[in-house]
Amino acid sequence: MKAGIYLGKEKVKIQELPLPEVGDYDVLIQNIYSSICGTDVAVFMHGPNTGHKVNVGGEFGHETISRIVKVGKEVKDFKVGDRVYPYPLYAKDDTSRAGTLGGFSKYILVPNAKKNHSLFQVDKRISDKLASLIEPFTVGCRGARRGMILSGQGYVKGQNAVVFGSGTIGIAAAVAFKYFGMEKVMICDYSAYRLEIAKKLGFETCNLQVDDFINHAKEYFGMAYSLNGPTANIDCWLDAAGAKSILDDFLKLGKIESRFVSVAVNKEPRSIDLLHMTYAQQSIIGSGGYMKEDVDDVQEIMACGKWNLESMITHEFPLEQLDQVLYKASDVNNSLNVIIKMKK
């Protein structure tokens, strides 16, 4: 089988590997489309240990939609022909393989396959291309879920949220916020290209290169109060970008009882004025990865047809052009989601 192999900074190759042997409890899946994650771009552009753990000389890629081509004789929950989403954390039966699932390989062996654990059935209403975005959408969905307030009647409706970052995860978080019941959602970024796509999906946008964020936010969300005086009426700030200034602005400008959800990879330790947070009754919430409930909700979000989510896919390449795929995905001003057609 053909497999995309990582060789280090700006080096990949397509290599022939043996087709995996299927054990009694295993499932062999053939990838249909695979999507490029920001962590794939990070290890390609900057070297190992800058995104997910990816070994030099190994397979990589973890955002994919697949079809079952062979099942072990003891497998009961799956059959040949089923379209499935492999859950990166568990699909290889080894949590350290989350970033090296084999999304850029033609086939993936899923050992000890378990329904709704390592493999999820994919709703027939979702196209193959869009289904390749399930994984990043679950990350965004988890972040939005963490930013909601739960009451006895479900999530509290009618609040407001701002999302920093208009990549796939940021837009996915914005969509999930609306799905969960947020009243107003604004997406902020420096990429006019990506913000235009977000705008066409129905979101208010703020281009931080030309707009004054807080004035724009006050106009859109209305007014509230922070410890430092009048501010924008934003209940939840979600960081899907990772810039240091975002948390700083939240602590300074966030209204009383506002909350901050960190989804982006912030590698540097931060110092926080805890007394200010205490008096402002603010919350900082971490959101990493996703759970089964996020896979379920994302499938419903994609299947319901309320948003033209396939418009987020801006480029498609064959596997043979893997290096070009990764370069294109790194160009945030001229691409959003870049996918690979794995099955001809």
ZIVENDA-V758094 format. One record per helix or strand of 3 or more residues. SS is the DSSP state (H for helix, E for strand). FROM is the first residue (numbers start at 0). TO is the last residue. If there is no record, write none. Layout:
ss={SS:SS}
from={FROM:FROM}
to={TO:TO}
This chain:
ss={E:E:E:H:E:E:H:E:E:H:H:E:H:E:H:E:H:E:E:E:H:E:H:E:H:H:E:H:E}
from={1:10:26:37:62:82:94:106:118:127:133:159:167:183:191:203:212:222:228:235:243:258:273:282:291:308:312:318:336}
to={7:15:34:45:70:85:96:109:120:130:146:163:179:188:199:206:220:225:231:238:252:261:279:285:303:311:317:329:340}
